[in-house]
Amino acid sequence: MLKKASIAAMTALLAATLAVPAYSAAAGGPKQMIVMQQSSKMYDNGQLFMATQPTEEKKGVTFVAARSLASKLGMQVTYNAKTKEYDFMNNSVKLRYKLNSASYTVNGTQANAIGAVYIKNGSLMVPLRSLVSPLGMTLALDKQQKRIVVSGSSTSVPNPTPTPDPGGETPVEPTEPPNPTDPPTTPTPPANEPPVARFITDKQSYRIGEQVLYTDQSTDDKGIVKTEWMNKQDVFFEPGNYTVTLRVTDKEGLSADYSLDVTVTNEILYTKEQYDRLFTKIGDKFPIDAASVLQFQALNYAIEKSGQQTLMRLNSPETIYEEGIYYSDTASGNVRFLLHHQNNRTSPVRIYLIATNTNEDPVIVTSGKIGIGGPSTYVSATGKNALARYLQGTNDSVTTVIPPGESRIVLREISNIRLDTGKVITAHADLVTSQPLRFTSVVVNDGRDPLVAMPQLPVLPWDGKHARGTFEQADRSITLRESLGGSPSRMVLADQTYDSYLQGYDALSGMPQVNSGNYGSNYTITLERVQPNTLIALNARGGHYGGAFLVNGKLTYMTTENILSNSSEAGVLYRTGSREEKVTIVFSPASGSNLPINLIFLPLPSAL
């Protein structure tokens, strides 16, 4: 009889154990979660929080952003990238979901989740009931307020009652403390979880020509390394609904998408032309009617001499096919060198500028500003970068004394660069000499001594295409005192009609040379009176153009990200404010680009 009573007591105890939910009211305080239908809003005991995705209804099943809700239920979440399984667990319950499957496990026991779990914009969506029912929580639908009330206990469960596994064995917690002499156990790092993509806009609808402000709110457990936008525009110029998508990728290659509709009404704030002229960033470009530019008033101006300045343009032969002397001439005082070459030899080369003193006294050479672009495979890039670095350069002078009858390598910043096959180099460099010196441009294979090789090197002829020679009075100063900006106008530069080309000579052949485009010439343009709200832009008229300008002492690339591709584009150099301004522009025509160019002056529409 005693044995039967014991068995009955144990059976009753086991039944009571199985009846206790994982989240018992006795173990913790009461808990109420409110899930708003078709909304991201959720409430945890009255405290509002936002889920990563709004709830969705599919065939009568409510799906929720699982991670958002689980975190409030005190559950940890891990992801196995190989099996595409998600584990949600606390002290007593472990749920395992498999992506795109309606079957899941509760403490290892197979169960039906009613609906297949899926990913929405980077968030795992699971049936709400499948997540909360195993925790002993109940659901109640409040149709009037469009919400689901989830009731149960607190997620804090001290000393929870173990749940039997499907094999009928009850897990027993260890009663023996670990041996302190055992080696420490290395914790298994958590599996990488996919990122959560999300962004918001500052408004729900916009007028035509109104800026859209996007705020990226994406997150990831290990950091996002790549962000891609599809159909994202700062402004829209046609009414309608536009779907903008954000894709984010984490360090291990997992990615997630998030899409949002932007609504554009029929109301017009700005036309595209107005918007481009008002808001295109300094250094960026906008489309323009190429033919209309030629209808702008062409401004007349006088070119003033800027003092003694010798320019040696070292640009022919432009393509390097052999070792040799590429140019040589005698100059003194302020000397500038413009070098532009591409190496087409099968071996790397170096370019040296050698100064030889043929005087009876020592000659002092002092270096000035220098800017080098390259080596690069992109011709326009070397020209733009060399000019930008030259314009920003400082006169950190290096002085060299050359004894009578001797030669020295000068401007070693150039010869320090090895020019590999197919690469292009451009350099602007200034020197000042106390007496005349013969300057020789020498190209030799990398590793060869140019001073030893120079007497045996051939003098290479002019290539018949690219200018090579010496040009005096190379710099130009232009001052416009008339008021600009009241109506569209343009200033034509380096075109031979409004702005004549430099005339010079090739010292090696004795032939006259024309510096078409005035490459290497420094321009200083002073605009005494630019009206308020005037746009100053650059329009390339000879083809593509990529250069740099100093506008009131501030460097502006043309363009910052690319180049002006043709005459149907204009790049923004400057905008005046609410008062008349004096504007100074300093530049030199960029090597690798086409001339002429136009400075254009456009009145701006009123900003709303």
Buried (B, 14 or more C-beta within 10 A) or exposed (E): EEEEEEEEEEEEEEEEEEEBBBBBEEBBEEBEBBBBBEEBBBBBEEEEEEBBBBBBEEEEBBBBBBBBBBBBBBBEBBBEEEEEBBBBBBBBBBBBBBBEEBEBBBBEEEBEBBBBBBBBBBBBBBBBBBBBBBBBBEBEEEEEEEBBBBBBBBBBBEEBBBBBEEEEEEEEEEEEEEEEEEEEEEEEEEBBBBBBBBBEBEEEEBBBBBBBEBEBEBBBBEEBEEBEEEEBBEBBBEBEEBEBBBBBBBBEEBBBBBBBEBBBEEEEBBEBBBBBBBBBEBBBBBEBEBEEBBEBEBBEBEEEEBEEBBBBBBBBBBBBEEBBBBBBBBBBBBBBBBBBBBBBBEEBBBBBBBBBBEBEEEBBBBBBBBBBBBBBEBBBBBBBBBBBBBBEBEEEEBEBEBEEEEBBBBBBBBBEBBBBEEBBBBBBBBBBBBBBBBBBBBBBEEEBEBBEBBEEBEEBEBBEEBBBBBBEBBBBBBEBEEEBBEEBBBBBBBBBEBBEBBEBBBBBEEEEBBBBBBBBBBBBBBBBBBBBBBBBBBBBBBEBBBBBBBBEEEBBBBBEEBBBBBBBBBBBBBBBEEEBBEBBBBBBBBBBBBBBBBBBBBBBBEEE
